[in-house]
Amino acid sequence: MADRIIRRADRFCAGLHLVAWFAAAGVWALNWWRAGPAPSGPLYYDAERFLHHVDILVYGIVHELAIKIGAAASAGLSINIGACLTVVFAGLILLAGTLQWFLLGKLAQLALARSGRVPAISILGFYGLWVGGAVFLWIAS
């Protein structure tokens, strides 16, 4: 069974990232519904910080790109800059974060092929601790 999971680790990791993204987006949407359409403040930052912890390898570049693309789109389309930045960031972090986790799953598959089951399971265990820590920080804040 462990070998089957590792052989599908790329899809498994990408799928779990998709679930994490939908959880963060759902919390953000619920807070927006409760507190109003102002996508800023502590209510909204918790979900964004969770994604920052989960997608730490791509977060920086996504954040910079979101600011550049969002500002250009806001100016060109005469849309509220806050809403534009939020939508652009959400889309970019979904794409880049899913790619990040797909490639991390590929790393576990490579470890299985080159070094065996124990290193591959260790890598997946590290990923579990990583995401578990991010969930803990989200809930604890």
N, C-alpha and C positions, 0 to 999 in steps of 0.2 A: 504494500500500500504506500509506503514512504517513497518508493521509487516512482510510482505513478504520479504522486503529487509533485515530486521534483521534476519529472519529465514534462509536466504542465505548469511549472512554476512561473513562466513568463505570462501566461494567460491568467493564472491564479492571482499573481501579484497585481497585474493591471486591473483585473476585475475587482479586487479588494480596494484598489485606489478609487475606482469608480463609485463603489459603495461609500467610501469615506467622503468623497467629494459631494455626493448627494446628501449625506448626513449634514455636512457643513452648510450646504446650500439650503437644506430644509430648515435648519436652525436659524439661518440668516433670514429666510423668508418669513418664518414664524415671528421673529423679533420685529421685522418690518411691519407685519400685519398688526402686531400689538402696539408698537411704539410710533408708527408712522413712517412715511417714505423719506427718511433721512439716513442714507446708508453710512453712518459714522457713529462714533461713540462706543462705549464699553460693550453694549449689547452686541454690536456687530463685530467688534475686534476679536472676540473669543473664537469665533468660527474661523476667522482669517488667520489667527495665530495657530490654530490647530493645523490648518493647511500648511502654514509655514514650517511647523515641526515635521509634518509628514513628507513634505516636498522640499526639504532643506537643500537638496542639490540643485534644484532649478528655480527656487523661489526668487533669488536675487535678480536673475535675468528676466524672469516673468514680470516682476514688479517694475523694473526699468522700462521694459517694452510696453507694459500696460499704461504707464504714464505718458510715454511718447505717442502711442497709438490713440489712447483715449483723448489726449489733448487735441491732437490733429482731427480726430473724428468729431469731437465736440465743437471745434471751431468751424469745421467744414459743413457740418449738418445742423448747426445751431441747436444742439442738445445740451441739457444740463450736464456740466462736467462731472459731477459726483456720480450720477447715474451711468454716464458713459464709461468712466473709469471702473466702476463696479462690474459692469457687463463685460468689458474687455478683459479685466483681470480674471474674472470667473472662467471665461472661455479659454484664456491662455493657460491658466493653472490646471484646468482639466486636461488639456492636450499635453502640456509639458510634463505634468505630474504622472499622467498615465504612461507616457513614454519612459520617464524615469523608472517607474516600477516595472514596466515590461523589461527594460534592460537589466534591472537588478534581478529579475527572475531568470533572465538569460545567464547571468553570472552564476547563479545557483546551478543551472543546468551544466554550465561549463565546469564547475567544480565537481559535479557528479561524473562527468565524462573523463576528466583528467585525474582526479584524486580519490574518487569514490563517494560512498554514501555519507560517511561521517562529516566530512567538510561541508558537503551540500546541506545536510540537515542543520549543521551549526550555522551556516549562513542564513537559512530560513528562520532559525531560532532567533538570531540577532535581529532580523527584520521584524519578527513578532514582538520582541522587547522594545524595539524602536517605536513601532506603532502603538503598542500598549502604553509606553511612556507618554506619547502624544495624547492619547485618549485620557490618561490619568491627569495630565496637566490641564486639559480642556475641562474636565469635570471638576477638578479641584479649584479652578479659578472662578 
